[in-house]
């Protein structure tokens, strides 16, 4: 690196284009590019939690095929634009996003600390709606083998507590490399299983196509829908939108995983020097602007684009399949699915159609939700280590230590919520607002800020930029709907108590 006087003209070289990215288009190259699928597989499989398996199915049960556009919109906005802009910044600059966002105007690191607080407040509220229906389903499967004398709610809470505890213990021990391989297998099971299940219920694909493309259509929920959905339709739809795609940290951690895979500039032979240089600059002005160098960097971003594209497709296929199944099967049966036996009730419906569907359903559900819970400690610890290191660089933040403390916190808070028996709807609505609608909206604004910090020639192309602007607007609108609807509902609950 050169002296400070030459900082304005100093630049780093772009890593060469190697491997399949340097080869002409062929079937072999396409297969090699498809093989990069990894980080986005974790994001997609972790996202497939209570939102896809419960919230989306319930929405299909009340609205038929009319809210499939909501699934597509959420997958495009979050699965493509949010993920791409955050991951792309690290791939282009070589710098972790936390080390850039820590420089936002105001007290050092306020934005990063706020994101961590939002996630840690909302995380237990999201874990319980995943774990408790699993506890009810497992109790349903093994009830004949369990000792009598203990009530069903107590058994369900006990099994839920064990399910979450085991997920935390396994999450403590699994490495990123093993987690990535595991989530790839889970994605394959989910895609194959949900496609088979959807085809077997023989949905109306014509109505499904219309519902997917009918953006902005707000159907009225029927009278037999749960009372909370009828009274708060916009909040219900905003919660469904928020739950598709998971929480904010799932998108933030993607940029960190880009660095682990050494995509783009993170493959630079002196990446630590590049990151040090980035930390000294207000803008990322050390990248060469010669056309051939710019083109070279865009070429080595190929794995990022392929990975995100495949992840968004997986998320849409699985989420859309769950909603289509709810519309094809449950809507005509006028199913309400209230309480905590949501997964169990769905299984009993599949039994009425075809016995083999029940096991397809069981495998997809348990695998998806177990994979979600087991992967979350890695996500939380990875992001918090990056953020805390950016805010307090003089201290050493150990990944393993952070993961242990996070798991202990999740264990204590989820146990309290499980045994308090708080209703499903209010938990998902609060978690959907904090973790998804609000947090992801402000993170998308941060992603636009990060893009603006890059040299003009390295910023995302106009099509993606305008798509990102529209996505930010969509996220802000749904955050407003979610926040307003939740505040009105909470106000009614408080007034009812007094």
C-alpha positions, -999 to 999 in steps of 0.1 A, spaced: 0 0 0 12 35 -8 14 67 14 -15 89 23 -6 115 -3 -13 89 -30 -45 75 -15 -68 91 -41 -50 74 -69 -40 42 -52 -60 11 -63 -59 -26 -59 -59 -52 -86 -90 -73 -94 -86 -110 -89 -84 -129 -122 -113 -148 -137 -106 -185 -132 -124 -218 -133 -158 -222 -150 -163 -184 -150 -135 -180 -176 -149 -207 -199 -174 -202 -228 -210 -211 -222 -216 -249 -222 -236 -275 -202 -204 -282 -182 -202 -245 -172 -239 -244 -162 -234 -274 -140 -203 -259 -125 -222 -226 -118 -251 -245 -103 -227 -262 -79 -220 -229 -62 -254 -231 -46 -247 -230 -9 -252 -198 12 -285 -190 -4 -296 -226 3 -291 -219 40 -310 -186 37 -339 -203 19 -341 -234 42 -339 -213 74 -366 -190 60 -389 -219 56 -402 -219 92 -435 -210 108 -442 -186 79 -442 -212 51 -455 -242 70 -482 -225 90 -489 -188 83 -489 -192 45 -510 -224 47 -535 -207 68 -536 -177 44 -544 -202 16 -571 -218 37 -589 -185 41 -580 -166 9 -577 -195 -16 -553 -188 -44 -558 -150 -42 -527 -142 -21 -501 -161 -41 -490 -127 -55 -480 -119 -19 -457 -149 -18 -441 -140 -52 -437 -103 -41 -420 -113 -9 -396 -138 -26 -386 -112 -52 -382 -83 -28 -363 -102 -1 -350 -133 -18 -335 -114 -47 -331 -76 -41 -323 -75 -3 -300 -105 -5 -283 -94 -36 -275 -58 -26 -261 -69 8 -241 -97 -6 -229 -77 -36 -214 -49 -15 -190 -74 2 -183 -92 -30 -174 -59 -48 -156 -40 -20 -141 -70 -1 -154 -53 31 -179 -67 56 -211 -46 57 -209 -41 94 -176 -23 91 -191 1 67 -225 6 85 -207 13 118 -197 47 102 -233 59 97 -238 94 112 -246 94 149 -232 75 178 -207 48 167 -225 16 158 -260 27 168 -275 10 137 -257 -23 142 -267 -24 179 -303 -16 170 -304 -45 145 -290 -69 172 -315 -57 198 -344 -61 173 -334 -96 165 -328 -107 201 -361 -93 212 -380 -109 184 -361 -142 182 -378 -160 211 -412 -148 197 -403 -165 164 -389 -197 180 -420 -206 199 -444 -205 168 -419 -229 152 -413 -252 181 -448 -254 197 -467 -267 167 -439 -293 163 -444 -303 199 -482 -307 192 -475 -328 161 -449 -351 178 -474 -356 207 -500 -365 181 -477 -391 166 -465 -407 198 -494 -401 222 -503 -438 225 -467 -445 237 -467 -418 263 -477 -423 300 -512 -413 309 -520 -389 337 -504 -358 322 -527 -334 302 -522 -329 265 -511 -292 269 -484 -302 294 -471 -330 272 -470 -307 242 -451 -281 262 -427 -307 274 -420 -321 239 -417 -285 226 -391 -278 253 -371 -309 243 -373 -302 206 -360 -266 210 -333 -278 235 -320 -305 211 -320 -280 182 -299 -256 203 -275 -283 214 -270 -295 178 -267 -259 167 -238 -254 191 -218 -281 176 -224 -279 139 -198 -261 117 -206 -238 88 -194 -263 63 -216 -291 77 -245 -268 81 -243 -258 44 -243 -294 33 -271 -302 56 -293 -273 43 -286 -283 7 -301 -317 15 -330 -301 33 -337 -278 3 -338 -309 -20 -362 -327 4 -384 -296 6 -386 -290 -31 -392 -326 -41 -416 -332 -12 -437 -301 -16 -440 -306 -54 -452 -342 -49 -476 -331 -22 -490 -303 -43 -495 -324 -74 -513 -351 -54 -539 -326 -41 -547 -316 -77 -549 -278 -74 -564 -255 -100 -533 -242 -116 -553 -217 -137 -565 -200 -105 -531 -203 -90 -515 -185 -120 -542 -157 -118 -536 -154 -80 -498 -152 -85 -500 -124 -111 -529 -104 -95 -506 -80 -76 -523 -58 -50 -556 -78 -49 -569 -79 -14 -596 -106 -10 -621 -105 18 -616 -133 42 -647 -155 46 -668 -154 78 -656 -189 88 -620 -176 89 -605 -171 124 -619 -141 141 -585 -124 144 -580 -126 106 -615 -112 99 -610 -83 123 -574 -76 112 -572 -86 75 -544 -61 66 -523 -71 96 -528 -108 88 -516 -102 52 -487 -81 63 -477 -108 88 -478 -134 60 -457 -112 38 -431 -107 66 -429 -143 75 -421 -154 39 -383 -153 38 -375 -152 75 -358 -126 98 -334 -98 90 -303 -116 102 -307 -143 76 -301 -116 50 -273 -99 68 -253 -131 74 -254 -138 36 -228 -111 31 -206 -127 57 -209 -161 40 -199 -144 7 -166 -137 24 -162 -172 37 -167 -185 1 -142 -159 -12 -165 -147 -40 -157 -115 -59 -130 -92 -43 -130 -114 -12 -108 -138 -32 -81 -112 -34 -47 -126 -23 -43 -97 2 -79 -94 13 -70 -83 48 -50 -54 34 -80 -45 12 -103 -46 42 -79 -24 62 -78 0 33 -116 1 31 -117 8 68 -96 40 63 -118 54 35 -151 72 36 -159 57 2 -147 26 -16 -124 46 -40 -95 21 -43 -111 0 -70 -96 5 -105 -120 21 -130 -105 8 -163 -133 -8 -183 -115 -42 -185 -110 -42 -147 -146 -33 -141 -157 -61 -165 -134 -85 -148 -149 -78 -114 -185 -82 -127 -175 -116 -141 -162 -129 -108 -196 -119 -92 -212 -148 -112 -214 -172 -82 -232 -146 -62 -259 -141 -89 -264 -179 -95 -265 -186 -58 -291 -159 -51 -312 -168 -81 -314 -205 -71 -322 -196 -35 -351 -174 -45 -365 -201 -68 -363 -227 -40 -380 -203 -16 -408 -195 -40 -414 -231 -50 -417 -243 -14 -437 -214 -1 -460 -213 -31 -466 -250 -28 -476 -247 8 -501 -219 0 -515 -238 -30 -520 -269 -9 -539 -248 17 -560 -233 -11 -567 -266 -28 -575 -286 3 -584 -265 33 -603 -236 17 -631 -259 5 -633 -276 40 -636 -242 57 -608 -250 80 -599 -223 106 -568 -239 122 -565 -220 154 -545 -228 186 -513 -247 186 -524 -279 168 -519 -263 134 -495 -289 120 -515 -318 135 -548 -305 120 -532 -302 86 -519 -338 87 -554 -351 95 -567 -333 64 -541 -349 41 -551 -383 55 -586 -378 41 -571 -373 6 -545 -400 5 -526 -419 32 -492 -415 16 -496 -377 17 -494 -378 55 -458 -390 55 -447 -367 27 -461 -339 49 -445 -352 81 -411 -355 65 -412 -320 49 -425 -303 80 -402 -318 106 -371 -316 84 -378 -279 75 -385 -267 110 -356 -287 126 -332 -273 100 -345 -238 107 -339 -239 144 -306 -257 142 -291 -231 118 -302 -200 137 -274 -200 163 -248 -199 135 -266 -170 119 -270 -150 152 -234 -156 163 -219 -149 129 -236 -115 125 -231 -105 161 -194 -112 160 -190 -91 128 -211 -62 143 -195 -62 177 -160 -63 162 -169 -33 141 -184 -13 170 -157 -23 196 -126 -32 176 -103 -31 206 -119 -62 220 -118 -97 207 -152 -113 201 -150 -150 199 -176 -167 177 -179 -198 198 -184 -179 230 -210 -157 215 -229 -187 201 -230 -203 236 -244 -171 252 -269 -167 225 -281 -203 228 -285 -199 266 -305 -167 261 -328 -184 235 -333 -214 258 -343 -193 288 -366 -169 269 -383 -196 248 -390 -218 279 -407 -189 296 -429 -182 265 -437 -219 259 -451 -223 294 -469 -190 294 -491 -203 266 -493 -170 247 -516 -172 217 -501 -180 183 -514 -150 164 -500 -123 187 -466 -140 188 -463 -142 150 -477 -107 145 -452 -91 169 -423 -112 156 -433 -105 120 -432 -68 126 -400 -66 145 -379 -92 127 -392 -90 92 -413 -60 81 -396 -32 101 -360 -46 104 -357 -57 68 -372 -24 55 -345 -4 73 -318 -29 63 -329 -24 26 -323 13 31 -289 5 45 -282 -17 14 -290 12 -9 -266 33 12 -239 6 8 -244 6 -30 -240 44 -31 -207 41 -13 -192 21 -43 -177 39 -72 -203 47 -98 -190 22 -123 -192 -6 -97 -227 1 -85 -255 -23 -94 -270 -19 -129 -299 5 -134 -325 -24 -137 -314 -38 -103 -311 -4 -88 -347 6 -97 -359 -28 -86 -341 -22 -53 -358 12 -49 -392 -3 -56 -384 -31 -31 -375 -6 -5 -409 11 -10 -428 -22 -8 -410 -31 24 -417 3 40 -454 0 30 -457 -34 46 -438 -23 77 -463 6 80 -493 -17 77 -479 -42 101 -469 -16 127 -502 3 125 -523 -29 126 -504 -43 155 -506 -10 175 -544 -9 170 -547 -45 181 -526 -40 211 -546 -9 221 -578 -29 219 -563 -56 240 -552 -31 267 -585 -13 267 -602 -47 271 -582 -54 302 -593 -22 318 
